Structures are given as C-alpha cells and as structure tokens.
Amino acid sequence: MNLEQIAAKIRYTLCDVSSKTKTPHLGSSLSCTDILTALYWQVLNVEPSTPSMPSRDYFLLGKGHAASALYTTLAHRGFYPVADLYQHGQTDSVFEEHPGINSPKGVDTVSGSLGHALSLATGMALTCKIQKRTNRFYVLMGDGELNEGTIWEAAMFAAGKQLSNLVAIIDFNKLQGTGESCEIMHLEPLEEKWRAFGWHTIRLDGHNISAISDALMDAQSYDKPVCIIADTIKGKGISFMENDNNWHYRIPTQDEVEKAKQELGLK
C-alpha cells in the first residue's frame, strides 16, 4: 500500500469515527493527515511494539483539536486496533478530545493550552543535546496557534540554543475556529518571520507526501532548528468539506461518510 492510500484510509476512518462518536474538529484533522502520514511512515524513529523505547523520536501535537488525526494515525500504524478509536470522546476513554495525561500508547505529551507544545519540545530537545542523545523532536502546530506568544518565545529560545534536533511544522490551512487566520492576526510573511527568528525555513505543499518526507529528512542536516510551513486545505480530500470552516465543528451524517468514502477511492 502506498502512502497516498494510507492517507485515504486515515481520512475515511476520521470521518466515520466523527460521525459515530459525535466528535468535532474534522476539518482540522483532515488538513494535517498527509503530514502525519509522512512522519509516521517515512521519518520518525518509532516502534509500535515498544512505544517508550529510549532511542525513539518524539512527536508533539500542538494543535490539540486535531487529536483524532493523531489517534487515527497511530492506530493505522499499529500502536493499537483501529476499532479502539470508536471510544473517542466517550466517558473515561483514553481518546480524549485533546490528548491528556491518560492518552493512549504513542502519545508522548498532553496538548494542554494551545501554544505550549513548542515550549515543551525546546526543553526536551535541549535536555537531549546536553545528554548527547540522538533523539529528534517534531512539533505540529496550527496557524491559529501562532497567535500565542509562547510560540515566539520558544522560537527565540530554540534558535539561541541551536537546537538542530527540533523541527516545527505549521499546518497552514488559513482557517481557525472563528475565521480566516491571516485576517484575525497578521501572520504573513510567515517564512521571513521564522527565518528572522533564526530558523532554517522551508515552505511546501502540505499535501505532497513525498515533498514533506524529503523536507523532514533534509531537516536533519542543519545546525539550527527547522520550521516547515506546510500550505494545506482545511477538510482536504473530501470536496464538500474543503475550505468550509463549518467543518471545524460539524459532525458528518452516515450518508456523508459514505460519500466521503467514494471520493477517497475506497471500497
């Protein structure tokens, strides 16, 4: 199975789980599916059978509203059965709507308040540098999350400490809960901002899995932290969800799930 087919299966599962468990934030999850697919099948040093192995790479989900995308990716990668996902958002479930302290296997940190994941990662990455360990740290953030000041404090700190074992990925889908990201805050020119903060910066198509994989592998060759700005589409892969911010909150009907399945080319 190629990576595009894996991403299609993840997208279908996301829609079906959302419909059956009545959990929201589908659009935010669909926009980062290709990024997560590249990470977990091409880049991260992780092992589903031993998720806490000391030599593993760490993935931190900043955009906690996309928790279902992370859970679903981990399930398809073999960390636990896909059937377990249908507990998402239910009482006492480990599959909380934001990753929490009782999260399932493979989830290394809570999402907490938006904007904190990069700060956590900088501390973890610095610790590994001091201890001369080879672990790498990858943080996925939403563009709306960049409104938080802690992001920029962490960006300055990481560059100042030359944390070459740290990669920030921005899911730049141009929308957040209350509107268009660049109208709510003045985000652009985003590349120049991160470069000015001392990061090596790459901008690419966030739905080209091959390009994402290549950029993530290339990130290992720099002596500074790397920021990948991934231009994405909210609701990507399902025509009636794409660029429709209502899918930040809407739950699909089973008829819509079946329509999504057809569009994704799945039987």
Contacts in CASP RR format, 6 or more apart in sequence:
PFRMAT RR
TARGET T0000
AUTHOR 0000-0000-0000
METHOD contacts of the structure
MODEL  1
MNLEQIAAKIRYTLCDVSSKTKTPHLGSSLSCTDILTALYWQVLNVEPST
PSMPSRDYFLLGKGHAASALYTTLAHRGFYPVADLYQHGQTDSVFEEHPG
INSPKGVDTVSGSLGHALSLATGMALTCKIQKRTNRFYVLMGDGELNEGT
IWEAAMFAAGKQLSNLVAIIDFNKLQGTGESCEIMHLEPLEEKWRAFGWH
TIRLDGHNISAISDALMDAQSYDKPVCIIADTIKGKGISFMENDNNWHYR
IPTQDEVEKAKQELGLK
3 37 0 8 1.000
3 38 0 8 1.000
3 41 0 8 1.000
3 42 0 8 1.000
3 209 0 8 1.000
3 210 0 8 1.000
4 209 0 8 1.000
6 37 0 8 1.000
6 41 0 8 1.000
6 76 0 8 1.000
7 33 0 8 1.000
7 34 0 8 1.000
7 37 0 8 1.000
7 209 0 8 1.000
8 264 0 8 1.000
8 265 0 8 1.000
8 266 0 8 1.000
9 76 0 8 1.000
9 266 0 8 1.000
10 33 0 8 1.000
10 36 0 8 1.000
10 37 0 8 1.000
10 69 0 8 1.000
10 72 0 8 1.000
10 73 0 8 1.000
10 76 0 8 1.000
11 30 0 8 1.000
11 33 0 8 1.000
11 236 0 8 1.000
11 237 0 8 1.000
11 238 0 8 1.000
11 260 0 8 1.000
11 264 0 8 1.000
12 257 0 8 1.000
12 260 0 8 1.000
12 261 0 8 1.000
12 264 0 8 1.000
12 266 0 8 1.000
13 72 0 8 1.000
13 75 0 8 1.000
13 76 0 8 1.000
13 82 0 8 1.000
13 85 0 8 1.000
14 26 0 8 1.000
14 29 0 8 1.000
14 30 0 8 1.000
14 33 0 8 1.000
14 68 0 8 1.000
14 69 0 8 1.000
14 72 0 8 1.000
15 26 0 8 1.000
15 238 0 8 1.000
15 252 0 8 1.000
15 256 0 8 1.000
15 257 0 8 1.000
15 260 0 8 1.000
15 261 0 8 1.000
16 257 0 8 1.000
17 23 0 8 1.000
17 68 0 8 1.000
17 72 0 8 1.000
17 85 0 8 1.000
17 86 0 8 1.000
17 88 0 8 1.000
18 24 0 8 1.000
18 26 0 8 1.000
18 68 0 8 1.000
18 251 0 8 1.000
18 252 0 8 1.000
19 251 0 8 1.000
19 252 0 8 1.000
19 253 0 8 1.000
19 254 0 8 1.000
19 256 0 8 1.000
19 257 0 8 1.000
20 86 0 8 1.000
21 86 0 8 1.000
21 87 0 8 1.000
21 88 0 8 1.000
21 89 0 8 1.000
21 90 0 8 1.000
22 251 0 8 1.000
23 68 0 8 1.000
23 88 0 8 1.000
23 89 0 8 1.000
23 97 0 8 1.000
23 251 0 8 1.000
24 97 0 8 1.000
24 248 0 8 1.000
24 249 0 8 1.000
24 250 0 8 1.000
24 251 0 8 1.000
25 65 0 8 1.000
25 66 0 8 1.000
25 67 0 8 1.000
25 68 0 8 1.000
25 97 0 8 1.000
25 248 0 8 1.000
25 249 0 8 1.000
26 68 0 8 1.000
26 235 0 8 1.000
26 241 0 8 1.000
26 247 0 8 1.000
26 250 0 8 1.000
26 251 0 8 1.000
26 252 0 8 1.000
27 234 0 8 1.000
27 235 0 8 1.000
27 241 0 8 1.000
27 247 0 8 1.000
27 248 0 8 1.000
28 63 0 8 1.000
28 65 0 8 1.000
28 66 0 8 1.000
28 69 0 8 1.000
28 142 0 8 1.000
28 171 0 8 1.000
28 173 0 8 1.000
28 234 0 8 1.000
28 248 0 8 1.000
29 65 0 8 1.000
29 66 0 8 1.000
29 68 0 8 1.000
29 69 0 8 1.000
29 72 0 8 1.000
30 69 0 8 1.000
30 234 0 8 1.000
30 235 0 8 1.000
30 236 0 8 1.000
30 237 0 8 1.000
30 238 0 8 1.000
30 241 0 8 1.000
30 247 0 8 1.000
31 66 0 8 1.000
31 171 0 8 1.000
31 173 0 8 1.000
31 232 0 8 1.000
31 233 0 8 1.000
31 234 0 8 1.000
31 235 0 8 1.000
31 236 0 8 1.000
32 63 0 8 1.000
32 66 0 8 1.000
32 69 0 8 1.000
32 140 0 8 1.000
32 171 0 8 1.000
32 232 0 8 1.000
33 69 0 8 1.000
33 73 0 8 1.000
33 236 0 8 1.000
34 206 0 8 1.000
34 207 0 8 1.000
34 208 0 8 1.000
34 209 0 8 1.000
34 212 0 8 1.000
34 232 0 8 1.000
34 236 0 8 1.000
35 140 0 8 1.000
35 169 0 8 1.000
35 171 0 8 1.000
35 206 0 8 1.000
35 212 0 8 1.000
35 230 0 8 1.000
35 232 0 8 1.000
36 69 0 8 1.000
36 70 0 8 1.000
36 73 0 8 1.000
36 140 0 8 1.000
37 73 0 8 1.000
37 209 0 8 1.000
38 209 0 8 1.000
38 212 0 8 1.000
38 213 0 8 1.000
38 216 0 8 1.000
39 59 0 8 1.000
39 138 0 8 1.000
39 216 0 8 1.000
40 46 0 8 1.000
40 59 0 8 1.000
40 73 0 8 1.000
40 74 0 8 1.000
40 77 0 8 1.000
41 77 0 8 1.000
42 209 0 8 1.000
42 213 0 8 1.000
42 216 0 8 1.000
42 217 0 8 1.000
43 57 0 8 1.000
43 138 0 8 1.000
43 213 0 8 1.000
43 216 0 8 1.000
43 217 0 8 1.000
44 56 0 8 1.000
44 57 0 8 1.000
44 59 0 8 1.000
44 138 0 8 1.000
45 55 0 8 1.000
45 56 0 8 1.000
45 57 0 8 1.000
45 136 0 8 1.000
46 56 0 8 1.000
46 57 0 8 1.000
46 59 0 8 1.000
46 77 0 8 1.000
46 106 0 8 1.000
47 53 0 8 1.000
47 56 0 8 1.000
48 74 0 8 1.000
48 77 0 8 1.000
48 78 0 8 1.000
48 79 0 8 1.000
48 105 0 8 1.000
51 79 0 8 1.000
51 105 0 8 1.000
51 106 0 8 1.000
55 134 0 8 1.000
55 135 0 8 1.000
56 135 0 8 1.000
57 135 0 8 1.000
57 136 0 8 1.000
57 137 0 8 1.000
57 138 0 8 1.000
58 108 0 8 1.000
58 109 0 8 1.000
58 121 0 8 1.000
58 124 0 8 1.000
58 135 0 8 1.000
58 136 0 8 1.000
58 137 0 8 1.000
58 138 0 8 1.000
59 70 0 8 1.000
59 108 0 8 1.000
59 138 0 8 1.000
59 139 0 8 1.000
59 140 0 8 1.000
60 108 0 8 1.000
60 109 0 8 1.000
60 117 0 8 1.000
60 118 0 8 1.000
60 120 0 8 1.000
60 121 0 8 1.000
60 137 0 8 1.000
60 138 0 8 1.000
60 139 0 8 1.000
60 140 0 8 1.000
61 67 0 8 1.000
61 70 0 8 1.000
61 99 0 8 1.000
61 107 0 8 1.000
61 109 0 8 1.000
61 111 0 8 1.000
61 117 0 8 1.000
61 140 0 8 1.000
62 111 0 8 1.000
62 114 0 8 1.000
62 115 0 8 1.000
62 116 0 8 1.000
62 117 0 8 1.000
62 118 0 8 1.000
62 139 0 8 1.000
62 140 0 8 1.000
62 141 0 8 1.000
62 142 0 8 1.000
62 145 0 8 1.000
63 111 0 8 1.000
63 114 0 8 1.000
63 140 0 8 1.000
63 141 0 8 1.000
63 142 0 8 1.000
63 145 0 8 1.000
63 171 0 8 1.000
64 98 0 8 1.000
64 99 0 8 1.000
64 111 0 8 1.000
64 112 0 8 1.000
64 114 0 8 1.000
65 97 0 8 1.000
65 98 0 8 1.000
65 248 0 8 1.000
66 140 0 8 1.000
66 171 0 8 1.000
67 95 0 8 1.000
67 96 0 8 1.000
67 97 0 8 1.000
67 98 0 8 1.000
67 99 0 8 1.000
67 111 0 8 1.000
68 85 0 8 1.000
68 88 0 8 1.000
68 95 0 8 1.000
70 99 0 8 1.000
70 107 0 8 1.000
71 85 0 8 1.000
71 88 0 8 1.000
71 95 0 8 1.000
71 104 0 8 1.000
71 107 0 8 1.000
72 82 0 8 1.000
72 85 0 8 1.000
74 80 0 8 1.000
74 104 0 8 1.000
74 105 0 8 1.000
74 106 0 8 1.000
74 107 0 8 1.000
75 81 0 8 1.000
75 82 0 8 1.000
75 84 0 8 1.000
75 85 0 8 1.000
76 82 0 8 1.000
79 104 0 8 1.000
79 105 0 8 1.000
79 106 0 8 1.000
80 104 0 8 1.000
80 105 0 8 1.000
84 95 0 8 1.000
84 104 0 8 1.000
85 95 0 8 1.000
87 93 0 8 1.000
87 94 0 8 1.000
87 95 0 8 1.000
88 95 0 8 1.000
88 97 0 8 1.000
89 95 0 8 1.000
89 96 0 8 1.000
89 97 0 8 1.000
94 102 0 8 1.000
94 103 0 8 1.000
94 104 0 8 1.000
95 103 0 8 1.000
95 104 0 8 1.000
96 102 0 8 1.000
96 103 0 8 1.000
98 110 0 8 1.000
98 111 0 8 1.000
98 112 0 8 1.000
99 107 0 8 1.000
99 109 0 8 1.000
99 110 0 8 1.000
99 111 0 8 1.000
100 107 0 8 1.000
100 110 0 8 1.000
100 111 0 8 1.000
100 112 0 8 1.000
101 110 0 8 1.000
103 110 0 8 1.000
109 117 0 8 1.000
109 120 0 8 1.000
111 117 0 8 1.000
113 148 0 8 1.000
114 144 0 8 1.000
114 145 0 8 1.000
114 148 0 8 1.000
115 141 0 8 1.000
115 145 0 8 1.000
115 148 0 8 1.000
115 149 0 8 1.000
115 150 0 8 1.000
115 151 0 8 1.000
116 150 0 8 1.000
117 139 0 8 1.000
117 140 0 8 1.000
117 141 0 8 1.000
118 139 0 8 1.000
118 141 0 8 1.000
118 150 0 8 1.000
118 151 0 8 1.000
118 154 0 8 1.000
118 155 0 8 1.000
118 158 0 8 1.000
118 168 0 8 1.000
119 150 0 8 1.000
119 153 0 8 1.000
119 154 0 8 1.000
119 157 0 8 1.000
121 137 0 8 1.000
121 138 0 8 1.000
121 139 0 8 1.000
121 154 0 8 1.000
121 166 0 8 1.000
121 168 0 8 1.000
122 154 0 8 1.000
122 157 0 8 1.000
122 158 0 8 1.000
122 161 0 8 1.000
122 163 0 8 1.000
122 166 0 8 1.000
124 137 0 8 1.000
125 137 0 8 1.000
125 158 0 8 1.000
125 163 0 8 1.000
125 165 0 8 1.000
125 166 0 8 1.000
126 161 0 8 1.000
126 163 0 8 1.000
128 134 0 8 1.000
128 135 0 8 1.000
128 137 0 8 1.000
128 165 0 8 1.000
129 161 0 8 1.000
129 163 0 8 1.000
129 165 0 8 1.000
134 165 0 8 1.000
135 165 0 8 1.000
136 165 0 8 1.000
136 166 0 8 1.000
136 167 0 8 1.000
136 220 0 8 1.000
137 165 0 8 1.000
137 166 0 8 1.000
137 167 0 8 1.000
138 167 0 8 1.000
138 169 0 8 1.000
138 216 0 8 1.000
139 166 0 8 1.000
139 167 0 8 1.000
139 168 0 8 1.000
139 169 0 8 1.000
140 169 0 8 1.000
140 171 0 8 1.000
141 151 0 8 1.000
141 168 0 8 1.000
141 169 0 8 1.000
141 170 0 8 1.000
141 171 0 8 1.000
142 170 0 8 1.000
142 171 0 8 1.000
142 172 0 8 1.000
142 173 0 8 1.000
142 176 0 8 1.000
143 170 0 8 1.000
143 171 0 8 1.000
143 172 0 8 1.000
143 173 0 8 1.000
143 174 0 8 1.000
143 176 0 8 1.000
143 181 0 8 1.000
143 187 0 8 1.000
144 176 0 8 1.000
144 181 0 8 1.000
144 184 0 8 1.000
144 185 0 8 1.000
145 151 0 8 1.000
146 170 0 8 1.000
146 181 0 8 1.000
146 185 0 8 1.000
146 187 0 8 1.000
146 190 0 8 1.000
147 184 0 8 1.000
147 185 0 8 1.000
152 197 0 8 1.000
155 168 0 8 1.000
155 194 0 8 1.000
155 197 0 8 1.000
155 198 0 8 1.000
155 199 0 8 1.000
155 227 0 8 1.000
156 197 0 8 1.000
158 166 0 8 1.000
158 199 0 8 1.000
158 225 0 8 1.000
159 197 0 8 1.000
159 198 0 8 1.000
159 199 0 8 1.000
159 224 0 8 1.000
159 225 0 8 1.000
160 198 0 8 1.000
162 223 0 8 1.000
162 224 0 8 1.000
162 225 0 8 1.000
163 224 0 8 1.000
163 225 0 8 1.000
164 222 0 8 1.000
164 223 0 8 1.000
164 224 0 8 1.000
164 225 0 8 1.000
166 225 0 8 1.000
166 226 0 8 1.000
167 216 0 8 1.000
167 219 0 8 1.000
167 225 0 8 1.000
167 226 0 8 1.000
167 227 0 8 1.000
167 228 0 8 1.000
168 194 0 8 1.000
168 199 0 8 1.000
168 225 0 8 1.000
168 226 0 8 1.000
168 227 0 8 1.000
168 228 0 8 1.000
169 227 0 8 1.000
169 228 0 8 1.000
169 230 0 8 1.000
170 190 0 8 1.000
170 227 0 8 1.000
170 228 0 8 1.000
170 229 0 8 1.000
170 230 0 8 1.000
171 206 0 8 1.000
171 230 0 8 1.000
171 232 0 8 1.000
172 181 0 8 1.000
172 190 0 8 1.000
172 229 0 8 1.000
172 230 0 8 1.000
172 231 0 8 1.000
172 232 0 8 1.000
173 181 0 8 1.000
173 232 0 8 1.000
173 233 0 8 1.000
173 234 0 8 1.000
173 235 0 8 1.000
173 236 0 8 1.000
174 180 0 8 1.000
174 181 0 8 1.000
174 182 0 8 1.000
174 234 0 8 1.000
175 181 0 8 1.000
175 234 0 8 1.000
175 243 0 8 1.000
175 245 0 8 1.000
175 248 0 8 1.000
176 184 0 8 1.000
176 248 0 8 1.000
177 245 0 8 1.000
177 248 0 8 1.000
177 249 0 8 1.000
178 184 0 8 1.000
179 245 0 8 1.000
181 187 0 8 1.000
182 188 0 8 1.000
190 203 0 8 1.000
190 229 0 8 1.000
191 201 0 8 1.000
191 203 0 8 1.000
191 229 0 8 1.000
194 201 0 8 1.000
194 227 0 8 1.000
194 229 0 8 1.000
195 201 0 8 1.000
198 224 0 8 1.000
198 225 0 8 1.000
199 224 0 8 1.000
199 225 0 8 1.000
199 226 0 8 1.000
199 227 0 8 1.000
200 219 0 8 1.000
200 222 0 8 1.000
200 224 0 8 1.000
200 225 0 8 1.000
200 226 0 8 1.000
200 227 0 8 1.000
201 226 0 8 1.000
201 227 0 8 1.000
201 228 0 8 1.000
201 229 0 8 1.000
202 215 0 8 1.000
202 218 0 8 1.000
202 219 0 8 1.000
202 226 0 8 1.000
202 227 0 8 1.000
202 228 0 8 1.000
202 229 0 8 1.000
203 228 0 8 1.000
203 229 0 8 1.000
203 231 0 8 1.000
204 211 0 8 1.000
204 212 0 8 1.000
204 215 0 8 1.000
204 228 0 8 1.000
204 229 0 8 1.000
204 230 0 8 1.000
204 231 0 8 1.000
205 211 0 8 1.000
205 230 0 8 1.000
205 231 0 8 1.000
206 212 0 8 1.000
206 230 0 8 1.000
206 231 0 8 1.000
206 232 0 8 1.000
207 232 0 8 1.000
207 233 0 8 1.000
207 236 0 8 1.000
212 228 0 8 1.000
212 230 0 8 1.000
215 228 0 8 1.000
216 228 0 8 1.000
219 226 0 8 1.000
219 228 0 8 1.000
233 242 0 8 1.000
233 243 0 8 1.000
234 241 0 8 1.000
234 242 0 8 1.000
234 243 0 8 1.000
234 244 0 8 1.000
234 245 0 8 1.000
234 247 0 8 1.000
234 248 0 8 1.000
235 241 0 8 1.000
235 242 0 8 1.000
235 243 0 8 1.000
235 244 0 8 1.000
235 247 0 8 1.000
236 242 0 8 1.000
237 263 0 8 1.000
237 264 0 8 1.000
238 259 0 8 1.000
238 260 0 8 1.000
238 263 0 8 1.000
238 264 0 8 1.000
239 263 0 8 1.000
240 256 0 8 1.000
240 259 0 8 1.000
241 247 0 8 1.000
241 260 0 8 1.000
252 260 0 8 1.000
END
